[in-house]
């Protein structure tokens, strides 16, 4: 679980790390290695993990070419990749990362309570959510709509923020033999402490690990 930042640093990082570590311990399903150290992500360390989680990362993280190759190879060979919130506000100068995560952040025009529509009720990461739910969040838009490239799980109900348009918020895609999941929620500590969000991330981790 990488929480390194070279741009904006979210106050929710501490909550995210605590929540994920606690969830892993309480369920017994996974163990979290949380770090802010970019240098910790290597081919050797990735070989000892099932999922790489970019959680609230930002900016141009100082990965070497070898590290970038290791990340792409890890996922291509069947490793899981998760991203949360500002994982799309990360590594704009590395286009392969943008393809891997699915999109790049553009702006967050709405920070308020709004409605999220569940497009895929059958995916493990959306189990139990119903067809929609309300949450207070900082809602992202992206430089281009990822829908043509990804499988959308959640989208913003544009009418709930007095807007129009298509705003995907969570999706999956594949890279080689690997599975990638991204969720744009997670700005506030309250989101990480929301059982609905915890269920999504836990199920997504299980899915990405192909368990």
Number of C-alpha atoms within 10 A of each C-alpha: 22 21 22 22 23 13 14 12 15 20 12 18 20 12 18 27 20 15 17 22 17 14 18 14 13 10 10 9 11 18 14 18 13 18 14 12 13 16 12 14 18 18 16 10 10 18 12 8 16 20 27 24 23 22 26 29 29 23 19 15 19 15 16 12 8 10 17 18 14 19 20 18 18 25 24 17 13 19 25 27 29 23 26 22 25 26 28 28 22 24 20 17 11 13 11 14 19 18 14 21 27 27 24 24 19 13 13 12 11 16 13 13 14 21 19 21 20 22 19 17 16 11 14 17 26 23 16 12 15 12 14 15 13 13 16 17 20 19 24 23 20 18 10 12 15 19 14 9 14 19 18 21 22 22 19 25 22 16 11 14 16 9 11 11 9 13 20 26 23 26 24 22 20 21 20 14 13 21 25 27 28 28 25 24 22 26 23 18 16 16 19 23 16 13 11 17 20 18 18 20 23 19 18 25 26 18 18 25 20 14 8
